[in-house]
């Protein structure tokens, strides 16, 4: 007997009204840790920033397409990119 096919998770496009301001704020923070931390904390607390929005924000902030699996993965990618920028600038 054949197994029933599982339905794929419903994909919803990212809300650009949520994405654009955060991308701007993250890029505007530059290498200033206090500004970056404030924006990242606000983003993590924002319940309207779902997985699709965080994926889009992370991809745009990093400058290349990403496929994090969750909200927390996206936040970790954003933080890692900031750390990379700070480390690179210090050299």
C-alpha positions, -999 to 999 in steps of 0.1 A, spaced: 0 0 0 14 34 -10 20 60 17 -1 91 15 18 122 3 26 148 28 14 183 19 41 209 15 41 238 40 22 267 27 47 294 16 37 330 21 56 359 5 74 384 28 57 416 38 78 443 23 64 468 48 81 448 75 113 440 56 124 473 42 126 493 74 146 466 92 170 462 62 176 500 63 181 501 101 205 472 100 226 487 72 224 521 88 238 507 121 270 501 103 296 489 128 280 505 158 273 476 181 248 495 203 227 504 173 229 470 158 219 453 191 189 476 195 177 468 160 182 431 164 164 430 197 135 449 183 134 426 153 135 395 175 106 409 196 85 419 166 58 392 161 48 406 127 82 396 114 75 359 106 99 334 91 95 347 55 102 383 66 133 373 86 146 352 57 142 382 34 158 406 59 188 382 64 193 377 27 192 414 19 214 423 49 240 397 39 238 405 2 231 370 -11 203 345 -9 200 324 22 178 295 34 177 295 72 152 270 86 137 292 113 133 327 128 162 319 152 184 307 124 177 340 105 185 361 135 218 341 140 228 347 104 222 384 108 243 385 139 270 364 123 272 388 94 275 418 117 304 400 136 320 393 102 318 429 92 333 441 125 361 415 123 369 425 87 369 462 95 393 456 124 420 442 101 
